[in-house]
Amino acid sequence: MRSKIKEVIDGSNSILLLTHETPDGDAIGSVLGFYHYLNSINKNVDMVILDIPKAFDFLPFINRIVDNV
């Protein structure tokens, strides 16, 4: 499974990261962490998370999340 995921990532130029509805800290943190990793390997990454609680405004890269579509 891991090699298949790596193969898909390596073969992708643009990646969209999403969470489940009403995201909690784990969901938001996971998206932000994966965003950081994908940027480090030069992928174009977009994040869409609706209804982000203001309590998470301090997190790095939070301002790069699109919260409306």
N, C-alpha and C positions, 0 to 999 in steps of 0.2 A: 504494500500500500504506500509506504513512504516514498519509494522510487517513482511510483506513478504520480504522486503529488508533486514531487520535484520535477518530473518530466513536464507536467502541465505548466508549472510556474516558469520553467526555463523556456518553454515554447510560447509564452505569452508576453506581449509588449505592454498591454494595458490590463489592469486588474481592478475590479470593483469589490470593496469590502462592505459588508452589511452586518447588522445584528438582528436579533429577534425583536419583536414589539416590546415596548416599555423596557429598554435596556437597563441593566444594573451595572455596577462598577466592573464586574468580571467581564461582561460583554464589551463595554467601552474600552477597558484596558487591553483586552485581547486584540481588538481591532487596531488600536493605536500601536501596540507592540508589533503586530504583523505589518502595519504600515511602515514603521521604522525599518524593519528588516528588509521589506521589499524595496524601499528607497535605497537602501545600502547596496543592493545588487542591481541598481539602475532600472527599476521597473516604474512605469507610469501608474500611479495608484490614486484612485478616488475612493472616498469614504462617504457613505450616506447613513446617517443615524438620525431618526426622528425623535423629537421630544427628549433631548439630552438634559438631564437635571443640572441646574446651575452649580451644584456642589462639585462638579467635575471640571469647571472652567479653568482650574489651575494646571491641568495636565498638559504636558508638552504635545504639540501638534493638534490640540483640540480645535484650534481655530481653522484648521484645514478640513474639518468635517462639514459637509453640506447637510443642513437639517431641514431642507424643504425641497421638494421636487415638483 
